[in-house]
Amino acid sequence: MPKPKVLSGQDVLKILAIFDFAIISQKGSHIKLRRDLHDGTRQTLTIPNHKELDKGTTVAIFRQALRYIPEAELKQHFYD
């Protein structure tokens, strides 16, 4: 199984921006992202804005994002 990349919170923000997620709020070091679909559906993710995310945190964010983004499109950004 491939290993997750070492990413920062800012790296994850840039990745999710590719998929039209935008920052809607921040509380402490956690940033809430949302994208609104044409049918009115709102999709929300929260990520920590740390300089380096733990591998477990990176995998958890990846799995949460899979609810909204196909794995084939997302995997290249999170895994080597």
mmCIF file of the N, C-alpha and C atoms, coordinates in Angstrom:
data_MODEL
# 
_entry.id   MODEL 
# 
loop_
_atom_site.group_PDB 
_atom_site.id 
_atom_site.type_symbol 
_atom_site.label_atom_id 
_atom_site.label_alt_id 
_atom_site.label_comp_id 
_atom_site.label_asym_id 
_atom_site.label_entity_id 
_atom_site.label_seq_id 
_atom_site.pdbx_PDB_ins_code 
_atom_site.Cartn_x 
_atom_site.Cartn_y 
_atom_site.Cartn_z 
_atom_site.occupancy 
_atom_site.B_iso_or_equiv 
_atom_site.pdbx_formal_charge 
_atom_site.auth_seq_id 
_atom_site.auth_comp_id 
_atom_site.auth_asym_id 
_atom_site.auth_atom_id 
_atom_site.pdbx_PDB_model_num 
ATOM 1   N N  . MET A 1 1  ? 0.847   -1.181 0.000  1.00 0.00 ? 1  MET A N  1 
ATOM 2   C CA . MET A 1 1  ? 0.000   0.000  0.000  1.00 0.00 ? 1  MET A CA 1 
ATOM 3   C C  . MET A 1 1  ? 0.891   1.242  0.000  1.00 0.00 ? 1  MET A C  1 
ATOM 4   N N  . PRO A 1 2  ? 0.546   2.250  -0.814 1.00 0.00 ? 2  PRO A N  1 
ATOM 5   C CA . PRO A 1 2  ? 1.370   3.459  -0.870 1.00 0.00 ? 2  PRO A CA 1 
ATOM 6   C C  . PRO A 1 2  ? 1.297   4.241  0.445  1.00 0.00 ? 2  PRO A C  1 
ATOM 7   N N  . LYS A 1 3  ? 2.362   4.971  0.722  1.00 0.00 ? 3  LYS A N  1 
ATOM 8   C CA . LYS A 1 3  ? 2.413   5.786  1.934  1.00 0.00 ? 3  LYS A CA 1 
ATOM 9   C C  . LYS A 1 3  ? 1.845   7.169  1.641  1.00 0.00 ? 3  LYS A C  1 
ATOM 10  N N  . PRO A 1 4  ? 1.155   7.752  2.629  1.00 0.00 ? 4  PRO A N  1 
ATOM 11  C CA . PRO A 1 4  ? 0.657   9.116  2.416  1.00 0.00 ? 4  PRO A CA 1 
ATOM 12  C C  . PRO A 1 4  ? 1.816   10.109 2.368  1.00 0.00 ? 4  PRO A C  1 
ATOM 13  N N  . LYS A 1 5  ? 1.648   11.149 1.594  1.00 0.00 ? 5  LYS A N  1 
ATOM 14  C CA . LYS A 1 5  ? 2.653   12.205 1.518  1.00 0.00 ? 5  LYS A CA 1 
ATOM 15  C C  . LYS A 1 5  ? 2.670   12.983 2.825  1.00 0.00 ? 5  LYS A C  1 
ATOM 16  N N  . VAL A 1 6  ? 3.793   13.629 3.097  1.00 0.00 ? 6  VAL A N  1 
ATOM 17  C CA . VAL A 1 6  ? 3.874   14.538 4.235  1.00 0.00 ? 6  VAL A CA 1 
ATOM 18  C C  . VAL A 1 6  ? 3.315   15.875 3.747  1.00 0.00 ? 6  VAL A C  1 
ATOM 19  N N  . LEU A 1 7  ? 2.178   16.273 4.318  1.00 0.00 ? 7  LEU A N  1 
ATOM 20  C CA . LEU A 1 7  ? 1.497   17.490 3.891  1.00 0.00 ? 7  LEU A CA 1 
ATOM 21  C C  . LEU A 1 7  ? 1.292   18.434 5.063  1.00 0.00 ? 7  LEU A C  1 
ATOM 22  N N  . SER A 1 8  ? 1.204   19.707 4.758  1.00 0.00 ? 8  SER A N  1 
ATOM 23  C CA . SER A 1 8  ? 0.832   20.700 5.767  1.00 0.00 ? 8  SER A CA 1 
ATOM 24  C C  . SER A 1 8  ? -0.641  21.047 5.569  1.00 0.00 ? 8  SER A C  1 
ATOM 25  N N  . GLY A 1 9  ? -1.191  21.780 6.504  1.00 0.00 ? 9  GLY A N  1 
ATOM 26  C CA . GLY A 1 9  ? -2.569  22.235 6.360  1.00 0.00 ? 9  GLY A CA 1 
ATOM 27  C C  . GLY A 1 9  ? -2.736  23.092 5.112  1.00 0.00 ? 9  GLY A C  1 
ATOM 28  N N  . GLN A 1 10 ? -1.732  23.911 4.828  1.00 0.00 ? 10 GLN A N  1 
ATOM 29  C CA . GLN A 1 10 ? -1.791  24.763 3.634  1.00 0.00 ? 10 GLN A CA 1 
ATOM 30  C C  . GLN A 1 10 ? -1.754  23.931 2.359  1.00 0.00 ? 10 GLN A C  1 
ATOM 31  N N  . ASP A 1 11 ? -0.991  22.843 2.368  1.00 0.00 ? 11 ASP A N  1 
ATOM 32  C CA . ASP A 1 11 ? -0.957  21.947 1.211  1.00 0.00 ? 11 ASP A CA 1 
ATOM 33  C C  . ASP A 1 11 ? -2.343  21.361 0.957  1.00 0.00 ? 11 ASP A C  1 
ATOM 34  N N  . VAL A 1 12 ? -3.000  20.932 2.027  1.00 0.00 ? 12 VAL A N  1 
ATOM 35  C CA . VAL A 1 12 ? -4.337  20.345 1.894  1.00 0.00 ? 12 VAL A CA 1 
ATOM 36  C C  . VAL A 1 12 ? -5.332  21.391 1.402  1.00 0.00 ? 12 VAL A C  1 
ATOM 37  N N  . LEU A 1 13 ? -5.206  22.627 1.885  1.00 0.00 ? 13 LEU A N  1 
ATOM 38  C CA . LEU A 1 13 ? -6.081  23.702 1.400  1.00 0.00 ? 13 LEU A CA 1 
ATOM 39  C C  . LEU A 1 13 ? -5.944  23.876 -0.114 1.00 0.00 ? 13 LEU A C  1 
ATOM 40  N N  . LYS A 1 14 ? -4.696  23.863 -0.606 1.00 0.00 ? 14 LYS A N  1 
ATOM 41  C CA . LYS A 1 14 ? -4.453  24.023 -2.038 1.00 0.00 ? 14 LYS A CA 1 
ATOM 42  C C  . LYS A 1 14 ? -5.036  22.851 -2.832 1.00 0.00 ? 14 LYS A C  1 
ATOM 43  N N  . ILE A 1 15 ? -4.889  21.639 -2.288 1.00 0.00 ? 15 ILE A N  1 
ATOM 44  C CA . ILE A 1 15 ? -5.435  20.460 -2.965 1.00 0.00 ? 15 ILE A CA 1 
ATOM 45  C C  . ILE A 1 15 ? -6.950  20.559 -3.056 1.00 0.00 ? 15 ILE A C  1 
ATOM 46  N N  . LEU A 1 16 ? -7.591  20.884 -1.947 1.00 0.00 ? 16 LEU A N  1 
ATOM 47  C CA . LEU A 1 16 ? -9.054  20.938 -1.940 1.00 0.00 ? 16 LEU A CA 1 
ATOM 48  C C  . LEU A 1 16 ? -9.594  22.129 -2.735 1.00 0.00 ? 16 LEU A C  1 
ATOM 49  N N  . ALA A 1 17 ? -8.800  23.181 -2.876 1.00 0.00 ? 17 ALA A N  1 
ATOM 50  C CA . ALA A 1 17 ? -9.207  24.315 -3.713 1.00 0.00 ? 17 ALA A CA 1 
ATOM 51  C C  . ALA A 1 17 ? -9.333  23.891 -5.173 1.00 0.00 ? 17 ALA A C  1 
ATOM 52  N N  . ILE A 1 18 ? -8.537  22.913 -5.595 1.00 0.00 ? 18 ILE A N  1 
ATOM 53  C CA . ILE A 1 18 ? -8.633  22.379 -6.959 1.00 0.00 ? 18 ILE A CA 1 
ATOM 54  C C  . ILE A 1 18 ? -10.045 21.846 -7.212 1.00 0.00 ? 18 ILE A C  1 
ATOM 55  N N  . PHE A 1 19 ? -10.660 21.314 -6.147 1.00 0.00 ? 19 PHE A N  1 
ATOM 56  C CA . PHE A 1 19 ? -11.994 20.719 -6.249 1.00 0.00 ? 19 PHE A CA 1 
ATOM 57  C C  . PHE A 1 19 ? -13.087 21.688 -5.809 1.00 0.00 ? 19 PHE A C  1 
ATOM 58  N N  . ASP A 1 20 ? -12.781 22.989 -5.848 1.00 0.00 ? 20 ASP A N  1 
ATOM 59  C CA . ASP A 1 20 ? -13.726 24.079 -5.582 1.00 0.00 ? 20 ASP A CA 1 
ATOM 60  C C  . ASP A 1 20 ? -14.147 24.236 -4.127 1.00 0.00 ? 20 ASP A C  1 
ATOM 61  N N  . PHE A 1 21 ? -13.365 23.727 -3.179 1.00 0.00 ? 21 PHE A N  1 
ATOM 62  C CA . PHE A 1 21 ? -13.632 23.985 -1.770 1.00 0.00 ? 21 PHE A CA 1 
ATOM 63  C C  . PHE A 1 21 ? -13.044 25.340 -1.419 1.00 0.00 ? 21 PHE A C  1 
ATOM 64  N N  . ALA A 1 22 ? -13.769 26.118 -0.623 1.00 0.00 ? 22 ALA A N  1 
ATOM 65  C CA . ALA A 1 22 ? -13.320 27.448 -0.220 1.00 0.00 ? 22 ALA A CA 1 
ATOM 66  C C  . ALA A 1 22 ? -13.433 27.578 1.301  1.00 0.00 ? 22 ALA A C  1 
ATOM 67  N N  . ILE A 1 23 ? -12.570 28.393 1.877  1.00 0.00 ? 23 ILE A N  1 
ATOM 68  C CA . ILE A 1 23 ? -12.583 28.625 3.321  1.00 0.00 ? 23 ILE A CA 1 
ATOM 69  C C  . ILE A 1 23 ? -13.829 29.419 3.682  1.00 0.00 ? 23 ILE A C  1 
ATOM 70  N N  . ILE A 1 24 ? -14.559 28.932 4.693  1.00 0.00 ? 24 ILE A N  1 
ATOM 71  C CA . ILE A 1 24 ? -15.731 29.694 5.155  1.00 0.00 ? 24 ILE A CA 1 
ATOM 72  C C  . ILE A 1 24 ? -15.540 30.212 6.571  1.00 0.00 ? 24 ILE A C  1 
ATOM 73  N N  . SER A 1 25 ? -14.696 29.540 7.374  1.00 0.00 ? 25 SER A N  1 
ATOM 74  C CA . SER A 1 25 ? -14.426 30.029 8.725  1.00 0.00 ? 25 SER A CA 1 
ATOM 75  C C  . SER A 1 25 ? -13.205 29.343 9.293  1.00 0.00 ? 25 SER A C  1 
ATOM 76  N N  . GLN A 1 26 ? -12.718 29.932 10.389 1.00 0.00 ? 26 GLN A N  1 
ATOM 77  C CA . GLN A 1 26 ? -11.594 29.336 11.090 1.00 0.00 ? 26 GLN A CA 1 
ATOM 78  C C  . GLN A 1 26 ? -11.790 29.567 12.578 1.00 0.00 ? 26 GLN A C  1 
ATOM 79  N N  . LYS A 1 27 ? -11.560 28.525 13.355 1.00 0.00 ? 27 LYS A N  1 
ATOM 80  C CA . LYS A 1 27 ? -11.623 28.643 14.807 1.00 0.00 ? 27 LYS A CA 1 
ATOM 81  C C  . LYS A 1 27 ? -10.355 27.995 15.345 1.00 0.00 ? 27 LYS A C  1 
ATOM 82  N N  . GLY A 1 28 ? -9.479  28.820 15.887 1.00 0.00 ? 28 GLY A N  1 
ATOM 83  C CA . GLY A 1 28 ? -8.185  28.316 16.324 1.00 0.00 ? 28 GLY A CA 1 
ATOM 84  C C  . GLY A 1 28 ? -7.394  27.856 15.118 1.00 0.00 ? 28 GLY A C  1 
ATOM 85  N N  . SER A 1 29 ? -6.879  26.638 15.169 1.00 0.00 ? 29 SER A N  1 
ATOM 86  C CA . SER A 1 29 ? -6.072  26.141 14.056 1.00 0.00 ? 29 SER A CA 1 
ATOM 87  C C  . SER A 1 29 ? -6.879  25.295 13.080 1.00 0.00 ? 29 SER A C  1 
ATOM 88  N N  . HIS A 1 30 ? -8.189  25.233 13.267 1.00 0.00 ? 30 HIS A N  1 
ATOM 89  C CA . HIS A 1 30 ? -9.017  24.416 12.380 1.00 0.00 ? 30 HIS A CA 1 
ATOM 90  C C  . HIS A 1 30 ? -9.770  25.296 11.384 1.00 0.00 ? 30 HIS A C  1 
ATOM 91  N N  . ILE A 1 31 ? -9.676  24.898 10.130 1.00 0.00 ? 31 ILE A N  1 
ATOM 92  C CA . ILE A 1 31 ? -10.287 25.663 9.040  1.00 0.00 ? 31 ILE A CA 1 
ATOM 93  C C  . ILE A 1 31 ? -11.446 24.863 8.467  1.00 0.00 ? 31 ILE A C  1 
ATOM 94  N N  . LYS A 1 32 ? -12.572 25.522 8.315  1.00 0.00 ? 32 LYS A N  1 
ATOM 95  C CA . LYS A 1 32 ? -13.756 24.877 7.741  1.00 0.00 ? 32 LYS A CA 1 
ATOM 96  C C  . LYS A 1 32 ? -13.844 25.265 6.274  1.00 0.00 ? 32 LYS A C  1 
ATOM 97  N N  . LEU A 1 33 ? -13.954 24.252 5.420  1.00 0.00 ? 33 LEU A N  1 
ATOM 98  C CA . LEU A 1 33 ? -14.049 24.445 3.974  1.00 0.00 ? 33 LEU A CA 1 
ATOM 99  C C  . LEU A 1 33 ? -15.415 23.981 3.497  1.00 0.00 ? 33 LEU A C  1 
ATOM 100 N N  . ARG A 1 34 ? -15.909 24.629 2.464  1.00 0.00 ? 34 ARG A N  1 
ATOM 101 C CA . ARG A 1 34 ? -17.208 24.234 1.918  1.00 0.00 ? 34 ARG A CA 1 
ATOM 102 C C  . ARG A 1 34 ? -17.222 24.457 0.416  1.00 0.00 ? 34 ARG A C  1 
ATOM 103 N N  . ARG A 1 35 ? -17.985 23.607 -0.246 1.00 0.00 ? 35 ARG A N  1 
ATOM 104 C CA . ARG A 1 35 ? -18.306 23.866 -1.649 1.00 0.00 ? 35 ARG A CA 1 
ATOM 105 C C  . ARG A 1 35 ? -19.798 23.647 -1.820 1.00 0.00 ? 35 ARG A C  1 
ATOM 106 N N  . ASP A 1 36 ? -20.390 24.514 -2.618 1.00 0.00 ? 36 ASP A N  1 
ATOM 107 C CA . ASP A 1 36 ? -21.819 24.450 -2.897 1.00 0.00 ? 36 ASP A CA 1 
ATOM 108 C C  . ASP A 1 36 ? -22.008 23.898 -4.299 1.00 0.00 ? 36 ASP A C  1 
ATOM 109 N N  . LEU A 1 37 ? -22.830 22.880 -4.413 1.00 0.00 ? 37 LEU A N  1 
ATOM 110 C CA . LEU A 1 37 ? -23.105 22.274 -5.710 1.00 0.00 ? 37 LEU A CA 1 
ATOM 111 C C  . LEU A 1 37 ? -24.293 22.966 -6.369 1.00 0.00 ? 37 LEU A C  1 
ATOM 112 N N  . HIS A 1 38 ? -24.467 22.720 -7.651 1.00 0.00 ? 38 HIS A N  1 
ATOM 113 C CA . HIS A 1 38 ? -25.526 23.369 -8.410 1.00 0.00 ? 38 HIS A CA 1 
ATOM 114 C C  . HIS A 1 38 ? -26.916 23.013 -7.903 1.00 0.00 ? 38 HIS A C  1 
ATOM 115 N N  . ASP A 1 39 ? -27.075 21.833 -7.303 1.00 0.00 ? 39 ASP A N  1 
ATOM 116 C CA . ASP A 1 39 ? -28.391 21.420 -6.807 1.00 0.00 ? 39 ASP A CA 1 
ATOM 117 C C  . ASP A 1 39 ? -28.671 21.956 -5.399 1.00 0.00 ? 39 ASP A C  1 
ATOM 118 N N  . GLY A 1 40 ? -27.779 22.801 -4.878 1.00 0.00 ? 40 GLY A N  1 
ATOM 119 C CA . GLY A 1 40 ? -27.983 23.395 -3.565 1.00 0.00 ? 40 GLY A CA 1 
ATOM 120 C C  . GLY A 1 40 ? -27.343 22.613 -2.426 1.00 0.00 ? 40 GLY A C  1 
ATOM 121 N N  . THR A 1 41 ? -26.727 21.483 -2.729 1.00 0.00 ? 41 THR A N  1 
ATOM 122 C CA . THR A 1 41 ? -26.067 20.672 -1.718 1.00 0.00 ? 41 THR A CA 1 
ATOM 123 C C  . THR A 1 41 ? -24.793 21.362 -1.246 1.00 0.00 ? 41 THR A C  1 
ATOM 124 N N  . ARG A 1 42 ? -24.574 21.342 0.062  1.00 0.00 ? 42 ARG A N  1 
ATOM 125 C CA . ARG A 1 42 ? -23.346 21.896 0.627  1.00 0.00 ? 42 ARG A CA 1 
ATOM 126 C C  . ARG A 1 42 ? -22.486 20.765 1.148  1.00 0.00 ? 42 ARG A C  1 
ATOM 127 N N  . GLN A 1 43 ? -21.226 20.790 0.802  1.00 0.00 ? 43 GLN A N  1 
ATOM 128 C CA . GLN A 1 43 ? -20.276 19.781 1.257  1.00 0.00 ? 43 GLN A CA 1 
ATOM 129 C C  . GLN A 1 43 ? -19.221 20.487 2.106  1.00 0.00 ? 43 GLN A C  1 
ATOM 130 N N  . THR A 1 44 ? -19.021 19.992 3.326  1.00 0.00 ? 44 THR A N  1 
ATOM 131 C CA . THR A 1 44 ? -18.152 20.661 4.290  1.00 0.00 ? 44 THR A CA 1 
ATOM 132 C C  . THR A 1 44 ? -17.070 19.718 4.796  1.00 0.00 ? 44 THR A C  1 
ATOM 133 N N  . LEU A 1 45 ? -15.857 20.243 4.909  1.00 0.00 ? 45 LEU A N  1 
ATOM 134 C CA . LEU A 1 45 ? -14.721 19.526 5.498  1.00 0.00 ? 45 LEU A CA 1 
ATOM 135 C C  . LEU A 1 45 ? -14.014 20.462 6.470  1.00 0.00 ? 45 LEU A C  1 
ATOM 136 N N  . THR A 1 46 ? -13.457 19.908 7.531  1.00 0.00 ? 46 THR A N  1 
ATOM 137 C CA . THR A 1 46 ? -12.670 20.687 8.480  1.00 0.00 ? 46 THR A CA 1 
ATOM 138 C C  . THR A 1 46 ? -11.280 20.084 8.545  1.00 0.00 ? 46 THR A C  1 
ATOM 139 N N  . ILE A 1 47 ? -10.281 20.957 8.422  1.00 0.00 ? 47 ILE A N  1 
ATOM 140 C CA . ILE A 1 47 ? -8.898  20.478 8.465  1.00 0.00 ? 47 ILE A CA 1 
ATOM 141 C C  . ILE A 1 47 ? -8.083  21.313 9.448  1.00 0.00 ? 47 ILE A C  1 
ATOM 142 N N  . PRO A 1 48 ? -7.082  20.707 10.084 1.00 0.00 ? 48 PRO A N  1 
ATOM 143 C CA . PRO A 1 48 ? -6.190  21.471 10.956 1.00 0.00 ? 48 PRO A CA 1 
ATOM 144 C C  . PRO A 1 48 ? -5.151  22.203 10.121 1.00 0.00 ? 48 PRO A C  1 
ATOM 145 N N  . ASN A 1 49 ? -4.855  23.411 10.501 1.00 0.00 ? 49 ASN A N  1 
ATOM 146 C CA . ASN A 1 49 ? -3.868  24.207 9.779  1.00 0.00 ? 49 ASN A CA 1 
ATOM 147 C C  . ASN A 1 49 ? -2.522  24.106 10.503 1.00 0.00 ? 49 ASN A C  1 
ATOM 148 N N  . HIS A 1 50 ? -1.896  22.933 10.422 1.00 0.00 ? 50 HIS A N  1 
ATOM 149 C CA . HIS A 1 50 ? -0.609  22.703 11.060 1.00 0.00 ? 50 HIS A CA 1 
ATOM 150 C C  . HIS A 1 50 ? 0.500   22.707 10.012 1.00 0.00 ? 50 HIS A C  1 
ATOM 151 N N  . LYS A 1 51 ? 1.718   22.976 10.468 1.00 0.00 ? 51 LYS A N  1 
ATOM 152 C CA . LYS A 1 51 ? 2.856   23.001 9.546  1.00 0.00 ? 51 LYS A CA 1 
ATOM 153 C C  . LYS A 1 51 ? 3.118   21.634 8.936  1.00 0.00 ? 51 LYS A C  1 
ATOM 154 N N  . GLU A 1 52 ? 2.906   20.577 9.724  1.00 0.00 ? 52 GLU A N  1 
ATOM 155 C CA . GLU A 1 52 ? 3.044   19.220 9.212  1.00 0.00 ? 52 GLU A CA 1 
ATOM 156 C C  . GLU A 1 52 ? 1.971   18.358 9.860  1.00 0.00 ? 52 GLU A C  1 
ATOM 157 N N  . LEU A 1 53 ? 1.151   17.736 9.027  1.00 0.00 ? 53 LEU A N  1 
ATOM 158 C CA . LEU A 1 53 ? 0.086   16.874 9.531  1.00 0.00 ? 53 LEU A CA 1 
ATOM 159 C C  . LEU A 1 53 ? 0.629   15.481 9.807  1.00 0.00 ? 53 LEU A C  1 
ATOM 160 N N  . ASP A 1 54 ? 0.158   14.852 10.882 1.00 0.00 ? 54 ASP A N  1 
ATOM 161 C CA . ASP A 1 54 ? 0.503   13.459 11.136 1.00 0.00 ? 54 ASP A CA 1 
ATOM 162 C C  . ASP A 1 54 ? -0.037  12.611 9.997  1.00 0.00 ? 54 ASP A C  1 
ATOM 163 N N  . LYS A 1 55 ? 0.605   11.489 9.744  1.00 0.00 ? 55 LYS A N  1 
ATOM 164 C CA . LYS A 1 55 ? 0.155   10.612 8.657  1.00 0.00 ? 55 LYS A CA 1 
ATOM 165 C C  . LYS A 1 55 ? -1.280  10.137 8.885  1.00 0.00 ? 55 LYS A C  1 
ATOM 166 N N  . GLY A 1 56 ? -1.633  9.848  10.120 1.00 0.00 ? 56 GLY A N  1 
ATOM 167 C CA . GLY A 1 56 ? -2.990  9.424  10.435 1.00 0.00 ? 56 GLY A CA 1 
ATOM 168 C C  . GLY A 1 56 ? -4.014  10.508 10.145 1.00 0.00 ? 56 GLY A C  1 
ATOM 169 N N  . THR A 1 57 ? -3.645  11.754 10.417 1.00 0.00 ? 57 THR A N  1 
ATOM 170 C CA . THR A 1 57 ? -4.527  12.884 10.133 1.00 0.00 ? 57 THR A CA 1 
ATOM 171 C C  . THR A 1 57 ? -4.692  13.058 8.629  1.00 0.00 ? 57 THR A C  1 
ATOM 172 N N  . THR A 1 58 ? -3.598  12.917 7.895  1.00 0.00 ? 58 THR A N  1 
ATOM 173 C CA . THR A 1 58 ? -3.657  13.024 6.438  1.00 0.00 ? 58 THR A CA 1 
ATOM 174 C C  . THR A 1 58 ? -4.579  11.956 5.854  1.00 0.00 ? 58 THR A C  1 
ATOM 175 N N  . VAL A 1 59 ? -4.462  10.733 6.352  1.00 0.00 ? 59 VAL A N  1 
ATOM 176 C CA . VAL A 1 59 ? -5.314  9.637  5.874  1.00 0.00 ? 59 VAL A CA 1 
ATOM 177 C C  . VAL A 1 59 ? -6.773  9.908  6.241  1.00 0.00 ? 59 VAL A C  1 
ATOM 178 N N  . ALA A 1 60 ? -7.022  10.431 7.443  1.00 0.00 ? 60 ALA A N  1 
ATOM 179 C CA . ALA A 1 60 ? -8.391  10.731 7.862  1.00 0.00 ? 60 ALA A CA 1 
ATOM 180 C C  . ALA A 1 60 ? -9.018  11.810 6.976  1.00 0.00 ? 60 ALA A C  1 
ATOM 181 N N  . ILE A 1 61 ? -8.250  12.837 6.637  1.00 0.00 ? 61 ILE A N  1 
ATOM 182 C CA . ILE A 1 61 ? -8.758  13.889 5.749  1.00 0.00 ? 61 ILE A CA 1 
ATOM 183 C C  . ILE A 1 61 ? -9.053  13.303 4.369  1.00 0.00 ? 61 ILE A C  1 
ATOM 184 N N  . PHE A 1 62 ? -8.145  12.459 3.883  1.00 0.00 ? 62 PHE A N  1 
ATOM 185 C CA . PHE A 1 62 ? -8.346  11.806 2.592  1.00 0.00 ? 62 PHE A CA 1 
ATOM 186 C C  . PHE A 1 62 ? -9.651  11.017 2.590  1.00 0.00 ? 62 PHE A C  1 
ATOM 187 N N  . ARG A 1 63 ? -9.880  10.230 3.630  1.00 0.00 ? 63 ARG A N  1 
ATOM 188 C CA . ARG A 1 63 ? -11.100 9.412  3.703  1.00 0.00 ? 63 ARG A CA 1 
ATOM 189 C C  . ARG A 1 63 ? -12.359 10.272 3.782  1.00 0.00 ? 63 ARG A C  1 
ATOM 190 N N  . GLN A 1 64 ? -12.292 11.374 4.520  1.00 0.00 ? 64 GLN A N  1 
ATOM 191 C CA . GLN A 1 64 ? -13.450 12.261 4.598  1.00 0.00 ? 64 GLN A CA 1 
ATOM 192 C C  . GLN A 1 64 ? -13.729 12.900 3.240  1.00 0.00 ? 64 GLN A C  1 
ATOM 193 N N  . ALA A 1 65 ? -12.671 13.295 2.554  1.00 0.00 ? 65 ALA A N  1 
ATOM 194 C CA . ALA A 1 65 ? -12.836 13.927 1.242  1.00 0.00 ? 65 ALA A CA 1 
ATOM 195 C C  . ALA A 1 65 ? -13.389 12.946 0.216  1.00 0.00 ? 65 ALA A C  1 
ATOM 196 N N  . LEU A 1 66 ? -13.152 11.643 0.415  1.00 0.00 ? 66 LEU A N  1 
ATOM 197 C CA . LEU A 1 66 ? -13.676 10.637 -0.513 1.00 0.00 ? 66 LEU A CA 1 
ATOM 198 C C  . LEU A 1 66 ? -15.201 10.617 -0.549 1.00 0.00 ? 66 LEU A C  1 
ATOM 199 N N  . ARG A 1 67 ? -15.850 11.163 0.472  1.00 0.00 ? 67 ARG A N  1 
ATOM 200 C CA . ARG A 1 67 ? -17.320 11.254 0.455  1.00 0.00 ? 67 ARG A CA 1 
ATOM 201 C C  . ARG A 1 67 ? -17.791 12.150 -0.691 1.00 0.00 ? 67 ARG A C  1 
ATOM 202 N N  . TYR A 1 68 ? -16.921 13.077 -1.099 1.00 0.00 ? 68 TYR A N  1 
ATOM 203 C CA . TYR A 1 68 ? -17.308 14.085 -2.086 1.00 0.00 ? 68 TYR A CA 1 
ATOM 204 C C  . TYR A 1 68 ? -16.527 14.036 -3.394 1.00 0.00 ? 68 TYR A C  1 
ATOM 205 N N  . ILE A 1 69 ? -15.330 13.462 -3.355 1.00 0.00 ? 69 ILE A N  1 
ATOM 206 C CA . ILE A 1 69 ? -14.434 13.485 -4.506 1.00 0.00 ? 69 ILE A CA 1 
ATOM 207 C C  . ILE A 1 69 ? -14.063 12.050 -4.864 1.00 0.00 ? 69 ILE A C  1 
ATOM 208 N N  . PRO A 1 70 ? -14.128 11.672 -6.138 1.00 0.00 ? 70 PRO A N  1 
ATOM 209 C CA . PRO A 1 70 ? -13.744 10.306 -6.531 1.00 0.00 ? 70 PRO A CA 1 
ATOM 210 C C  . PRO A 1 70 ? -12.284 10.000 -6.174 1.00 0.00 ? 70 PRO A C  1 
ATOM 211 N N  . GLU A 1 71 ? -12.040 8.773  -5.732 1.00 0.00 ? 71 GLU A N  1 
ATOM 212 C CA . GLU A 1 71 ? -10.702 8.373  -5.299 1.00 0.00 ? 71 GLU A CA 1 
ATOM 213 C C  . GLU A 1 71 ? -9.665  8.529  -6.406 1.00 0.00 ? 71 GLU A C  1 
ATOM 214 N N  . ALA A 1 72 ? -10.031 8.225  -7.627 1.00 0.00 ? 72 ALA A N  1 
ATOM 215 C CA . ALA A 1 72 ? -9.086  8.316  -8.746 1.00 0.00 ? 72 ALA A CA 1 
ATOM 216 C C  . ALA A 1 72 ? -8.556  9.741  -8.919 1.00 0.00 ? 72 ALA A C  1 
ATOM 217 N N  . GLU A 1 73 ? -9.367  10.731 -8.626 1.00 0.00 ? 73 GLU A N  1 
ATOM 218 C CA . GLU A 1 73 ? -8.951  12.132 -8.768 1.00 0.00 ? 73 GLU A CA 1 
ATOM 219 C C  . GLU A 1 73 ? -8.167  12.614 -7.555 1.00 0.00 ? 73 GLU A C  1 
ATOM 220 N N  . LEU A 1 74 ? -8.489  12.101 -6.387 1.00 0.00 ? 74 LEU A N  1 
ATOM 221 C CA . LEU A 1 74 ? -7.925  12.612 -5.149 1.00 0.00 ? 74 LEU A CA 1 
ATOM 222 C C  . LEU A 1 74 ? -6.615  11.923 -4.740 1.00 0.00 ? 74 LEU A C  1 
ATOM 223 N N  . LYS A 1 75 ? -6.484  10.651 -5.030 1.00 0.00 ? 75 LYS A N  1 
ATOM 224 C CA . LYS A 1 75 ? -5.375  9.847  -4.518 1.00 0.00 ? 75 LYS A CA 1 
ATOM 225 C C  . LYS A 1 75 ? -4.009  10.383 -4.929 1.00 0.00 ? 75 LYS A C  1 
ATOM 226 N N  . GLN A 1 76 ? -3.889  10.868 -6.140 1.00 0.00 ? 76 GLN A N  1 
ATOM 227 C CA . GLN A 1 76 ? -2.595  11.360 -6.618 1.00 0.00 ? 76 GLN A CA 1 
ATOM 228 C C  . GLN A 1 76 ? -2.065  12.528 -5.787 1.00 0.00 ? 76 GLN A C  1 
ATOM 229 N N  . HIS A 1 77 ? -2.952  13.263 -5.130 1.00 0.00 ? 77 HIS A N  1 
ATOM 230 C CA . HIS A 1 77 ? -2.544  14.411 -4.336 1.00 0.00 ? 77 HIS A CA 1 
ATOM 231 C C  . HIS A 1 77 ? -2.111  14.027 -2.921 1.00 0.00 ? 77 HIS A C  1 
ATOM 232 N N  . PHE A 1 78 ? -2.618  12.896 -2.417 1.00 0.00 ? 78 PHE A N  1 
ATOM 233 C CA . PHE A 1 78 ? -2.360  12.495 -1.033 1.00 0.00 ? 78 PHE A CA 1 
ATOM 234 C C  . PHE A 1 78 ? -1.354  11.371 -0.874 1.00 0.00 ? 78 PHE A C  1 
ATOM 235 N N  . TYR A 1 79 ? -1.108  10.606 -1.926 1.00 0.00 ? 79 TYR A N  1 
ATOM 236 C CA . TYR A 1 79 ? -0.220  9.452  -1.823 1.00 0.00 ? 79 TYR A CA 1 
ATOM 237 C C  . TYR A 1 79 ? 0.902   9.512  -2.849 1.00 0.00 ? 79 TYR A C  1 
ATOM 238 N N  . ASP A 1 80 ? 2.061   8.954  -2.455 1.00 0.00 ? 80 ASP A N  1 
ATOM 239 C CA . ASP A 1 80 ? 3.217   8.888  -3.355 1.00 0.00 ? 80 ASP A CA 1 
ATOM 240 C C  . ASP A 1 80 ? 2.987   7.862  -4.455 1.00 0.00 ? 80 ASP A C  1 
# 
